[in-house]
């Protein structure tokens, strides 16, 4: 899992049928390899400004129930609190 912050929302009125009902969020990862901005599918209700847990790549499809869908990143949790040593998560 990867820690990310929700920085926006994507509105797409036309999309493949398997993405119907999914909210699409713009997230920025906070990993030590440098930030990455991507779109993550969300069905748990995350909002802009929240810290979330995401998965990327083919394992993201394991978090999605139903027919196969073209999802490369999915929100799997909303972070309530996070505790790390000072300076380690920058």
C-alpha positions in Angstrom: 0.0 0.0 0.0 1.0 3.6 -0.7 0.3 6.7 1.3 -1.2 9.6 -0.8 -3.1 12.8 -0.4 -6.2 13.6 -2.4 -5.6 16.8 -4.3 -8.6 16.8 -6.8 -11.5 15.1 -8.5 -11.8 14.0 -12.1 -15.3 14.4 -13.7 -15.9 12.1 -16.6 -19.4 11.8 -17.8 -18.5 9.3 -20.5 -16.4 6.3 -19.4 -16.3 2.5 -19.8 -19.3 0.8 -18.2 -17.2 -1.0 -15.6 -16.2 2.4 -14.1 -19.8 3.5 -13.6 -20.3 4.3 -9.9 -16.7 4.9 -9.2 -15.4 8.3 -8.1 -12.1 9.3 -9.7 -9.7 11.2 -7.5 -6.4 12.9 -8.3 -3.9 11.8 -5.7 -0.3 12.7 -5.0 1.9 10.0 -3.4 4.2 10.8 -0.5 6.7 8.0 -1.0 10.4 8.6 -0.5 11.0 8.0 -4.3 9.5 11.4 -5.0 5.9 12.4 -5.4 3.8 11.0 -8.2 0.4 12.3 -9.3 -2.2 9.8 -10.6 -5.9 9.1 -10.8 -7.2 6.6 -8.3 -10.7 5.0 -8.4 -12.6 5.3 -5.1 -15.8 3.8 -3.7 -15.2 4.5 0.0 -15.8 8.3 -0.1 -12.5 10.0 0.2 -12.4 13.7 -0.3 -10.0 16.5 -1.3 -7.4 17.1 1.4 -7.6 13.6 3.0 -4.7 11.2 3.3 -5.5 7.8 1.8 -4.0 4.4 1.3 -3.9 3.3 -2.4 -2.7 0.3 -4.3 -1.2 0.6 -7.8 -0.8 -1.7 -10.7 -2.4 -5.1 -11.3 -3.0 -5.7 -7.6 -5.5 -2.8 -7.7 -7.9 -5.0 -9.6 -8.0 -7.5 -6.7 -9.6 -4.7 -4.5 -12.4 -4.3 -7.1 -15.3 -6.7 -7.0 -17.3 -7.4 -10.2 -16.2 -7.6 -13.8 -12.6 -6.8 -14.8 -12.1 -3.0 -15.0 -9.3 -0.9 -16.4 -8.2 0.4 -13.0 -4.5 1.1 -12.3 -4.9 2.7 -8.8 -7.6 2.3 -6.2 -8.2 3.9 -2.8 -8.4 1.1 -0.2 -8.5 3.2 3.0 -8.8 6.7 4.5 -6.1 7.5 7.0 -7.4 8.7 10.4 -4.0 9.1 12.0 -0.4 8.4 11.2 2.5 8.2 13.5 6.2 8.1 12.3 9.4 9.5 13.6 10.1 13.1 12.7 11.7 13.5 9.3 11.1 10.0 8.1 8.0 10.7 6.1 9.0 13.7 3.9 
